[in-house]
């Protein structure tokens, strides 16, 4: 499966209100320097000491938002 890996700070710039709020990110333990990844289906996972946890998802046109805001592609 392909992912884009980024920081919590970059994720906060990408998400829309109908997807996750900053309170939701904080509740999931996502801070500015937290490593997260987004798969091609828009699922957001956060890196934990023992693996990855699914914490939410992105909706509609998220690939373009990721590309536009970070310059990253799925790899």
C-alpha positions as MATLAB code, in Angstrom:
seq = 'XXXXXXXXXXXXXXXXXXXXXXXXXXXXXXXXXXXXXXXXXXXXXXXXXXXXXXXXXXXXXXXXXXXXXXXXXXX';
ca = [
       0.000    0.000    0.000;
       1.245    3.494   -0.809;
       1.403    6.302    1.746;
       2.328    9.922    2.151;
       4.158   10.452    5.426;
       4.083   13.869    7.081;
       4.046   15.656   10.414;
       1.054   16.497   12.541;
       1.631   20.168   11.721;
       1.334   19.479    7.980;
      -1.731   17.288    8.579;
      -3.444   20.122   10.455;
      -3.056   22.279    7.317;
      -4.597   19.579    5.098;
      -7.666   18.454    7.061;
     -11.034   20.134    6.661;
     -13.573   20.737    9.421;
     -15.902   18.003    8.162;
     -13.048   15.479    8.463;
     -11.251   16.158   11.764;
     -10.944   19.157   14.046;
      -7.791   20.266   15.826;
      -9.369   18.947   19.035;
      -9.707   15.532   17.360;
      -6.030   15.609   16.387;
      -4.997   16.495   19.934;
      -7.246   13.769   21.375;
      -5.530   11.258   19.070;
      -2.151   12.379   20.447;
      -1.133   14.179   17.264;
       1.156   17.136   17.921;
       3.130   19.267   15.460;
       6.083   16.845   15.407;
       4.071   13.589   15.411;
       4.633   11.359   12.371;
       1.436   10.465   10.515;
       0.734    8.816    7.198;
      -2.174    8.898    4.777;
      -2.900    5.981    2.475;
      -4.412    6.234   -1.006;
      -7.926    5.768    0.420;
      -7.464    8.813    2.674;
      -7.073    6.892    5.951;
      -4.955    8.771    8.496;
      -2.671    6.709   10.704;
      -0.445    7.906   13.534;
       2.857    6.268   14.439;
       2.893    4.800   17.928;
       5.757    3.015   19.713;
       4.376   -0.412   18.682;
       2.932    0.336   15.249;
       0.389    2.474   13.439;
      -3.115    3.423   14.683;
      -5.954    4.511   12.425;
      -7.299    7.859   13.692;
      -9.571    9.114   10.923;
      -9.857    9.826    7.253;
      -9.830   12.507    4.616;
     -12.711   13.136    2.233;
     -12.854   14.334   -1.374;
      -9.944   15.868   -3.281;
      -7.485   15.032   -0.515;
      -4.840   13.877   -3.011;
      -4.748   17.324   -4.572;
      -4.710   19.001   -1.135;
      -1.760   16.845   -0.079;
       0.091   17.561   -3.306;
      -0.654   21.290   -3.200;
       0.180   21.856    0.474;
       3.178   19.506    0.849;
       4.451   18.808   -2.668;
       4.355   15.076   -1.821;
       3.111   12.164   -3.900;
       2.138    8.660   -2.798;
       5.153    6.341   -2.632;
];
